[in-house]
């Protein structure tokens, strides 16, 4: 029998033109988070066309499409995930396949993720006799926002059950790696991203008679200072964390002490414990400071995405298998995490899995722009690599664990 990796590589290469065509179509008609109606329909149609055994549209009332491919042999279930949403960016690439929707663009490469997972679905349908178990395909909406039905919603509504998923993998295009090179690391890989809002309440009075009021400007100045000491004084220096206050407002005139001052910010961490501790320390500081001055506070903490922590075992497995598939020189160990966020982290709180970066940088083609940039593009020569990686990891995971 033909070696698994050779078969996967040759099928992925055969699918290249089709995957590029899908990617360009999705790219031309981008849809914002939670409104991926046309994209979801396109995905579901393709999956049915390939003969995917189960195709669920509008999963749990969202725009998600979930597919299941049953292998010819018994075994566990592995999941592959792609996100489908675009961003409110005006595209400036000037490419023939540029966005046709004004002010909306696939500037984070989710068009490529969706197309590659479609490619893997088609490939795996052609290799059913070599699948030991099942492959679940999760086409997820709303990765870019917290206020619609993304990973958290899908997980809460059982996307990892029936059949139960034993491991999960996902790819994200990465303009800092050369085209066709993949990279990942075990452990913390991307940061949590939470938001907070604070209202400092005082008592308004004339600026010339501060003793008759309670000055929320002065209290806020103390609070802003002290909150910045949380990371530097209460968090282990070897645990990266960021607390930034990006907005502050209050007051009306130079000669009036106002009633209140509001500020808000974001917290990033790479560790679940640190993430849990910081808002508690903030609240304690706010209570202490406002009490000392006779004021009051309101503290609102909005949970975003958890830190993305790659499972040790699945990640070492993935690195080994990708080296086998692509060769040692095309798989890099990314030593440093970044403080950006990704809601794939939510799946990783429930099942072991690995988030993998796929290089799409090509200087010769001028494909060098960062994610979320209006000139961002993907070197399409990397797409079959992504298709092969997803397919091979799924096949090998099932083979090894059945
Ligand atoms: Ni993204």
Boltz pocket constraint, residues with backbone or C-beta under 6 A from the ligand:
constraints:
  - pocket:
      binder: B
      contacts: [[A, 108], [A, 109], [A, 110], [A, 143], [A, 172]]
      max_distance: 6.0
